Amino acid sequence: MYIAIMMPFRLCFGVEAKSMGTMWLWELSIDFMFIADIMLNFRTGYYETDAEGVEFIQTDPCKSANNYLKGWFTIDFFSGIPYDLLTVGVLSQVKGLKMLKGFRFFKFIKLLRFLKISKLIKNREVLDYIEDLQSDLRTRSALRIIKIIVLTAFACHFMSCIWGLVGLSSAQKGIVGWFSFDDIELVERMDNSGEMGYVIPPDKVGHVYLASFYLCFTTITSVGYGDIFPINNSERGVAIVIEAGGGLVYAMIIASVTSIVTSMDANTRLVQEELDSISSYCRIANFPKKLGKRVRRYFRHYYATKSAIDQGAILTQLSRTLRSEVAEFMLADMLGTVDIFRSVNSTDSSEMWAAILPLLRPVKFEEDELLCEQGEDTQDLMVVIEGKVKCIAKLEDSEMAVLSQHRSQEVPNTGRETRILSTGDCINDVNMLRIWDHAVESARALCPTDVYVLTHLDFHRTFGEKKHDDLKKEMEYHAKSRYDTIPTENSSWGRPVRVRTTARIDEWRKANPLDVSETEQARKTQAAKLLRRTSMASPEREGSQERKKKNKKKKKKESSSSSY
């Protein structure tokens, strides 16, 4: 970075570091550090792929040196030559090195060192670090803005050096140029090689550089005040180049800033597009004003709760372990307390959260809005996320007579069973599992309420295969245990009429435990097989790779001996 900034400045403005001075020694030490890096590169390993496609680090000295000679050595060699040392003092009098005095711009070759950054960026650890920095949206946007500022500053710096060079060259030749109009007079001075020449006065160097930078910046931003302008043909030619380059840089700035603004949040952009489509639909369909507002409000809440980005597609591309961890993080705390998801919340079935997550649909109900009505056909499970819901189950006299046998839960004289739902409570679980077709109770929102809806169609489409029978069996058990039933001819379980209290649910489950002996045994057997397979896989694989490498070396030795 130091070389990229200071080398063009010193060469174009004729500012040399004083021989044997602090800056001269510092710049010379940079050259020697680069030479030392060249030596180390001959012994630096590199990634190589064997015949089986396995990638490993090749550390053989001869192969490492050969790989470096074929790659970066040529660029490193010419950019590592210490030109300052060869053109100063006793070495400057050596025949052959005197030629370098007239070719001081050979020092620009040092800028090739800047290409090494591309090699650094390709390093895997560096790439991972950069990616981690850019994982946050705000950090990524800030880094992109910093990148634009740095690239613009570098462009202005290089253009300023070129503009200063053409002005200095015109002044040295006695041609009237922009230096003359800025009252800049050159002074005669001896350089490090002992030759006399006209240079910019030390106290005017900052003034000249600032004027050059000012011209280039105003040119790039298409302002151009006109107080500094080209006078002779050389300056006009350079001005054309600066204007062309400045136009490209300015276009890059506008494009980059536009990209940053439009990609500040991909989800926000997608949501806005969806809401615009919904508004257009409501207008084309001639919805009443109130109905259109309710539709838009519904989808606005839907996308505020659920991302407009396809979560299912993202989860599908993750590994099995990552997919389970992400879904469990998002749902386990919220839905883990729901009875029918108890089996899903077990450690060996955590991957089920990944299958359930894309199926959940957030819905918002306004105050006093009906979620469902007792007796209506429904297949949707509803889980309260936020808010409160009042559930009422109207009981007939015959049903109250049967229910009165349960002393631990009294039957109200009014024939109305009432309960209040809050976060984590659910309704219509038996309907989603198709144990019963009609809503057991009516539900109405007491305040603005958010719920997750899981339909039977989505659930069956995902868990309809035979391998999920054990999971569904446990879910049905937990759902049935929550209801008091009335005997009926159509179902051996009966007809659900109300939800039991928590104490009675626990009492019923103790009296009627789920027979999961076969299921648990099958899971333990499968887990044991998987653990045994995992523990045995890595040693076998390593052993097979070692055997293959030994056989490969043996074949090489046999081929070499046969050639002799």
TILUM-700941 format. One record per residue (C-alpha): x, y, z; residue number from 1. Coordinates in steps of 0.2 Angstrom, whole numbers, padded with zeros to 4 digits. Each point is the difference from the previous one (the first is absolute). Last residue first. Layout:
BEGIN
      px      py      pz   seq
       X       Y       Z   NUM
...
//
This chain:
BEGIN
      px      py      pz   seq
    0087   -0242   -0075   564
   -0018    0002   -0007   563
   -0006   -0015    0010   562
    0007    0008    0016   561
   -0010    0016   -0003   560
   -0016   -0009   -0004   559
    0001   -0011    0016   558
    0004    0016    0010   557
   -0016    0008   -0007   556
   -0011   -0015    0003   555
    0006   -0001    0018   554
   -0004    0019    0002   553
   -0018   -0003   -0006   552
   -0002   -0016    0011   551
    0005    0010    0015   550
   -0012    0015   -0005   549
   -0014   -0013   -0002   548
    0003   -0008    0016   547
    0000    0017    0009   546
   -0016    0005   -0008   545
   -0008   -0017    0005   544
    0006    0002    0018   543
   -0007    0018    0001   542
   -0017   -0006   -0007   541
    0000   -0015    0012   540
    0004    0011    0015   539
   -0013    0013   -0005   538
   -0015   -0011   -0003   537
    0001   -0011    0015   536
   -0006    0013    0012   535
   -0014    0006   -0012   534
   -0006   -0018   -0004   533
   -0001   -0004    0019   532
   -0009    0016    0004   531
   -0012   -0003   -0014   530
   -0003   -0018    0005   529
   -0003    0005    0018   528
   -0012    0014   -0006   527
   -0010   -0013   -0010   526
   -0001   -0012    0014   525
   -0005    0014    0012   524
   -0014    0005   -0012   523
   -0006   -0017   -0002   522
   -0001   -0003    0019   521
   -0009    0016    0002   520
   -0013   -0004   -0013   519
   -0002   -0018    0007   518
   -0002    0006    0018   517
   -0011    0015   -0005   516
   -0016   -0006    0009   515
   -0007    0017    0005   514
   -0005    0000    0018   513
   -0019    0000    0004   512
   -0002    0003    0019   511
    0015    0011    0001   510
   -0006    0009   -0016   509
   -0017    0002    0007   508
    0007    0008    0016   507
    0011    0012   -0010   506
   -0015    0006   -0010   505
   -0011    0001    0015   504
    0013    0012    0009   503
    0002    0010   -0016   502
   -0019    0003   -0001   501
   -0010   -0010   -0013   500
   -0005    0008   -0017   499
   -0019   -0002   -0004   498
   -0012   -0010   -0011   497
    0011   -0013   -0009   496
   -0011   -0014   -0008   495
    0005   -0018    0003   494
    0017   -0010   -0001   493
   -0009   -0014   -0008   492
   -0007    0012   -0013   491
   -0016   -0001   -0010   490
   -0011   -0008    0013   489
    0003    0014    0013   488
    0005    0000    0018   487
    0003    0018    0007   486
    0017    0007    0001   485
    0011    0010    0012   484
    0015    0007   -0009   483
    0019    0003    0003   482
    0005   -0018   -0001   481
   -0006   -0002   -0018   480
    0013    0013   -0006   479
    0015   -0008    0010   478
   -0004   -0017   -0007   477
   -0003    0006   -0018   476
    0017    0009    0001   475
    0008   -0017    0006   474
   -0008   -0010   -0014   473
    0005    0014   -0013   472
    0019   -0002    0005   471
   -0001   -0019   -0001   470
   -0009    0001   -0017   469
    0014    0011   -0007   468
    0009   -0013   -0010   467
   -0017   -0005   -0008   466
    0000    0017   -0010   465
   -0014    0013    0003   464
    0012    0011    0010   463
    0003    0014   -0013   462
   -0016   -0001   -0011   461
   -0010   -0005    0016   460
    0005    0016    0009   459
   -0003    0012   -0014   458
   -0017   -0007   -0004   457
   -0004   -0001    0019   456
    0003    0019    0001   455
    0013    0008    0012   454
   -0005    0018    0006   453
    0011    0010    0011   452
   -0009    0014    0010   451
    0001    0018    0003   450
   -0014    0009    0011   449
   -0006    0018    0000   448
   -0011   -0001    0016   447
   -0013   -0012    0007   446
    0001   -0011   -0015   445
   -0015   -0012   -0002   444
    0000   -0019    0000   443
   -0015   -0012   -0001   442
    0002   -0017    0007   441
    0002   -0018   -0006   440
    0002    0005   -0019   439
   -0006   -0014   -0011   438
    0010   -0014   -0009   437
    0007   -0011    0014   436
    0016   -0011    0000   435
    0005    0009   -0017   434
    0017    0005    0008   433
   -0004    0018   -0004   432
   -0017   -0002    0008   431
    0007   -0008    0016   430
    0011    0015    0002   429
   -0014    0012   -0002   428
    0006    0012    0013   427
    0017    0005    0007   426
    0009    0008    0014   425
    0018    0007   -0001   424
   -0004    0018    0004   423
   -0017    0002    0008   422
   -0017   -0009   -0001   421
   -0014    0004    0012   420
   -0013   -0014    0005   419
   -0019   -0001    0000   418
   -0012   -0015    0001   417
   -0018    0006   -0002   416
   -0014   -0011    0006   415
   -0005    0014    0012   414
    0001   -0011    0015   413
    0018   -0002   -0003   412
    0007   -0018    0000   411
    0013   -0003    0013   410
    0017   -0008   -0003   409
    0007   -0012    0013   408
   -0017   -0008    0003   407
   -0001   -0007   -0018   406
   -0017   -0008    0000   405
   -0008    0017   -0004   404
    0007   -0002   -0017   403
   -0013   -0013   -0005   402
   -0014    0010    0007   401
    0007    0016   -0008   400
    0000   -0009   -0017   399
   -0018   -0005    0001   398
   -0005    0018    0005   397
    0009    0007   -0014   396
    0017    0009    0001   395
    0006    0016   -0008   394
    0019    0001   -0001   393
    0007    0018    0001   392
    0018    0005   -0004   391
    0006    0018    0004   390
    0017    0004   -0009   389
    0014    0011    0007   388
    0015    0008   -0009   387
    0016   -0006   -0007   386
    0005   -0016   -0008   385
   -0016   -0010    0002   384
    0001   -0017   -0009   383
   -0014   -0004   -0013   382
   -0002   -0017   -0007   381
   -0010    0000   -0016   380
   -0012   -0014   -0006   379
   -0017    0008    0003   378
   -0018   -0004   -0003   377
   -0011    0011    0011   376
   -0007   -0007    0017   375
    0006    0013    0011   374
    0006    0016   -0009   373
    0017    0004   -0005   372
    0012    0015    0001   371
   -0013    0013    0002   370
    0005    0018    0001   369
   -0003    0010    0017   368
    0017    0009   -0001   367
    0008   -0003   -0017   366
    0007   -0017   -0006   365
    0018   -0001   -0007   364
    0005   -0016   -0010   363
    0018   -0007   -0001   362
    0001   -0016   -0011   361
    0010   -0014    0006   360
    0005   -0013   -0013   359
    0018    0006   -0003   358
    0004   -0003    0018   357
   -0007   -0018    0002   356
    0013   -0009   -0011   355
    0015    0008    0009   354
   -0009   -0003    0017   353
    0000   -0018   -0005   352
    0019    0000    0001   351
   -0001    0000    0019   350
   -0007   -0018    0000   349
    0014   -0008    0010   348
    0001    0014    0012   347
   -0018    0000    0005   346
   -0010    0016   -0005   345
   -0009   -0009   -0014   344
   -0008   -0012    0013   343
   -0006    0014    0010   342
   -0008    0009   -0015   341
   -0018   -0006    0004   340
    0001    0008    0017   339
    0006    0017   -0005   338
    0014    0005    0012   337
    0013   -0003   -0014   336
   -0009    0012   -0012   335
    0008    0017    0005   334
    0016   -0006    0008   333
    0003   -0014   -0013   332
   -0005    0011   -0015   331
    0014    0012   -0006   330
    0015   -0009    0008   329
   -0007   -0017   -0004   328
   -0001    0005   -0019   327
    0018    0007    0000   326
    0007   -0015    0009   325
   -0009   -0013   -0010   324
    0005    0008   -0017   323
    0018    0001    0006   322
    0001   -0018    0004   321
   -0008   -0006   -0016   320
    0011    0012   -0011   319
   -0008    0015   -0006   318
   -0007    0002   -0018   317
   -0018   -0006    0005   316
    0000    0013    0014   315
    0002    0014   -0013   314
   -0013   -0007   -0012   313
   -0013   -0002    0015   312
    0003    0017    0006   311
   -0005    0008   -0017   310
    0004    0019    0003   309
   -0016    0010    0005   308
    0005   -0003    0018   307
   -0014   -0004    0012   306
   -0006    0011    0014   305
    0000    0017   -0009   304
   -0004   -0009   -0016   303
   -0017   -0006    0008   302
   -0003    0016    0009   301
    0001    0010   -0017   300
   -0010   -0014   -0008   299
   -0015    0002    0012   298
    0001    0019    0000   297
   -0001    0000   -0019   296
   -0015   -0012    0001   295
   -0008    0011    0014   294
    0003    0016   -0010   293
   -0008   -0008   -0016   292
   -0015   -0005    0010   291
   -0003    0018    0007   290
    0002    0008   -0017   289
   -0012   -0012   -0008   288
    0010   -0012   -0012   287
   -0001    0006   -0019   286
    0009   -0016   -0006   285
    0013    0011   -0009   284
    0003    0011    0015   283
    0002   -0015    0012   282
    0012   -0009   -0012   281
    0010    0016   -0002   280
    0002    0001    0019   279
    0005   -0018    0001   278
    0013    0002   -0013   277
    0007    0016    0009   276
    0000   -0011    0016   275
    0010   -0013   -0009   274
    0013    0012   -0006   273
    0002    0008    0017   272
    0003   -0017    0008   271
    0013   -0004   -0013   270
    0009    0016    0003   269
   -0001   -0002    0019   268
    0007   -0018   -0001   267
    0015    0006   -0011   266
    0005    0013    0013   265
    0012    0013   -0004   264
    0001   -0007   -0018   263
   -0008    0015   -0009   262
    0010    0013    0010   261
    0016   -0010   -0002   260
   -0002   -0003   -0019   259
   -0004    0019   -0003   258
    0016    0004    0010   257
    0010   -0012   -0011   256
   -0008    0006   -0017   255
    0003    0019    0005   254
    0018   -0003    0005   253
    0004   -0011   -0015   252
   -0007    0014   -0012   251
    0011    0012    0009   250
    0015   -0011   -0002   249
   -0004   -0002   -0019   248
   -0002    0018   -0002   247
    0016    0004    0009   246
    0010   -0011   -0011   245
   -0007    0009   -0016   244
    0003    0017    0008   243
    0017   -0005    0006   242
    0005   -0006   -0017   241
   -0007    0016   -0008   240
    0010    0010    0013   239
    0016   -0009   -0005   238
   -0002    0005   -0018   237
   -0004    0018    0005   236
    0015    0000    0011   235
    0012   -0006   -0014   234
   -0008    0013   -0012   233
    0003    0015    0011   232
   -0011    0009    0012   231
   -0011   -0012    0010   230
   -0012    0007    0013   229
    0000    0005    0019   228
   -0013    0013    0004   227
   -0013   -0009   -0011   226
   -0012   -0005    0014   225
   -0001   -0018   -0007   224
   -0016   -0008    0008   223
   -0001   -0017   -0009   222
    0005   -0010    0016   221
    0015   -0007   -0008   220
    0006    0017   -0007   219
   -0003    0008    0017   218
    0011   -0013    0008   217
    0013    0001   -0013   216
    0002    0019    0001   215
    0001   -0001    0019   214
    0012   -0014    0000   213
    0012    0010   -0011   212
   -0002    0016    0011   211
    0003   -0010    0015   210
    0016   -0008   -0007   209
    0006    0017   -0006   208
   -0003    0008    0017   207
    0008   -0015    0009   206
    0016    0001   -0011   205
    0001    0019    0003   204
    0011    0001    0015   203
    0012   -0013   -0007   202
    0003    0011   -0016   201
   -0005   -0010   -0015   200
    0014   -0007   -0010   199
    0013    0006   -0013   198
    0015   -0012   -0002   197
    0018   -0003    0006   196
    0007   -0018    0000   195
    0009   -0008    0015   194
   -0010   -0016    0000   193
   -0010    0005    0015   192
   -0007    0016   -0009   191
    0009    0017   -0001   190
   -0012    0015    0000   189
   -0005    0015   -0011   188
   -0016    0008    0005   187
   -0017    0000   -0009   186
   -0012    0015    0000   185
   -0019   -0002    0004   184
   -0010    0015   -0002   183
   -0016   -0010   -0004   182
   -0002    0007   -0017   181
    0018   -0006   -0005   180
   -0003   -0017    0008   179
   -0015   -0003   -0012   178
    0012    0001   -0015   177
    0012    0011   -0009   176
    0014   -0010   -0007   175
    0017    0002    0007   174
    0004   -0018   -0001   173
    0001   -0003    0019   172
   -0017    0009    0001   171
   -0008   -0011   -0013   170
    0006   -0016    0009   169
   -0006    0007    0017   168
   -0017    0003   -0007   167
   -0001   -0017   -0009   166
    0006   -0009    0016   165
   -0012    0010    0012   164
   -0015   -0006   -0012   163
    0007   -0018    0001   162
    0002    0000    0019   161
   -0018    0008    0002   160
   -0007   -0014   -0011   159
    0008   -0013    0011   158
   -0006    0008    0016   157
   -0018    0004   -0007   156
   -0002   -0019   -0004   155
    0007   -0005    0017   154
   -0012    0012    0009   153
   -0015   -0007   -0011   152
    0005   -0018    0004   151
    0001    0004    0019   150
   -0016    0009    0000   149
   -0009   -0014   -0010   148
    0008   -0014    0012   147
   -0006    0010    0015   146
   -0018    0000   -0007   145
    0001   -0019   -0003   144
    0007   -0003    0017   143
   -0015    0011    0008   142
   -0012   -0010   -0010   141
    0007   -0017    0005   140
    0001    0006    0018   139
   -0019    0005    0000   138
   -0005   -0016   -0008   137
    0009   -0011    0012   136
    0009   -0015   -0009   135
    0013    0011   -0008   134
    0013   -0001    0014   133
   -0002   -0019    0000   132
    0002   -0001   -0019   131
    0016    0010    0002   130
    0007   -0012    0014   129
   -0005   -0015   -0011   128
    0009    0007   -0015   127
    0016    0004    0011   126
    0000   -0018    0006   125
   -0002   -0007   -0017   124
    0014    0010   -0008   123
   -0006    0007   -0017   122
    0000    0018    0008   121
    0019   -0002    0003   120
    0004   -0005   -0018   119
   -0010    0015   -0006   118
    0009    0011    0012   117
    0017   -0006   -0009   116
   -0005    0011   -0014   115
    0005    0016    0009   114
    0018   -0006   -0001   113
   -0002    0004   -0018   112
    0002    0018    0006   111
    0018   -0003    0001   110
    0001    0001   -0019   109
   -0003    0018    0002   108
    0018    0002    0006   107
    0005   -0003   -0019   106
   -0006    0018   -0001   105
    0018    0005    0005   104
    0006   -0005   -0017   103
    0013    0013   -0003   102
    0008   -0004    0016   101
   -0002   -0018   -0004   100
    0013    0001   -0014    99
    0013    0004    0013    98
   -0001   -0018    0006    97
    0009   -0006   -0015    96
    0016    0008    0005    95
    0001    0001    0019    94
    0000    0018    0005    93
   -0017   -0001    0008    92
    0006   -0015    0011    91
    0012    0012    0009    90
   -0014    0011    0007    89
   -0018   -0002   -0007    88
   -0008   -0008   -0015    87
    0001   -0018    0005    86
   -0007    0003    0017    85
   -0015    0009   -0006    84
   -0004   -0013   -0013    83
   -0001   -0014    0014    82
   -0006   -0014   -0012    81
   -0016   -0008    0008    80
   -0012    0005   -0014    79
    0011   -0009   -0013    78
    0002   -0016    0010    77
   -0018   -0001    0007    76
   -0008    0001   -0017    75
    0011   -0014   -0007    74
   -0002   -0010    0016    73
   -0019    0000    0001    72
   -0004   -0016   -0010    71
    0011   -0013   -0009    70
    0015    0004    0012    69
   -0011   -0002    0015    68
   -0006   -0017   -0005    67
    0018   -0006   -0004    66
    0005    0006    0018    65
   -0015   -0009    0008    64
    0004   -0015   -0010    63
    0018    0000    0005    62
   -0003    0003    0018    61
   -0014   -0013    0002    60
   -0014    0008    0011    59
   -0015   -0004   -0011    58
   -0016    0004    0010    57
   -0014   -0012   -0003    56
   -0016   -0001   -0011    55
   -0007   -0018   -0003    54
   -0006   -0002   -0018    53
    0005   -0018    0000    52
    0015    0003   -0012    51
    0007    0013    0013    50
   -0005    0019    0001    49
    0013    0013    0005    48
   -0001    0015    0011    47
    0017    0009    0003    46
    0015   -0001    0011    45
    0012    0015    0003    44
    0018   -0004   -0002    43
    0004    0010   -0015    42
   -0012    0013    0006    41
    0011    0004    0015    40
    0014    0006   -0012    39
   -0012    0012   -0008    38
   -0006    0006    0017    37
    0017    0004    0004    36
    0001    0011   -0015    35
   -0016    0009    0005    34
    0008    0003    0017    33
    0015    0007   -0009    32
   -0011    0012   -0010    31
   -0009    0006    0015    30
    0016    0003    0009    29
    0005    0012   -0015    28
   -0016    0010    0003    27
    0004    0002    0019    26
    0018    0004   -0004    25
   -0005    0014   -0012    24
   -0013    0006    0012    23
    0013    0001    0014    22
    0013    0008   -0010    21
    0014   -0009   -0009    20
   -0003    0010   -0016    19
   -0014    0012    0003    18
   -0017   -0007   -0006    17
   -0003    0007   -0018    16
   -0014    0012   -0005    15
   -0001    0002   -0019    14
   -0019    0002    0000    13
   -0003   -0015   -0012    12
    0013   -0011    0007    11
   -0003    0003    0019    10
   -0019    0000   -0001     9
   -0001   -0015   -0011     8
    0011   -0010    0013     7
   -0008    0007    0015     6
   -0018   -0007   -0001     5
    0003   -0017   -0008     4
    0016   -0003    0010     3
   -0009    0004    0016     2
   -0014   -0012   -0004     1
//
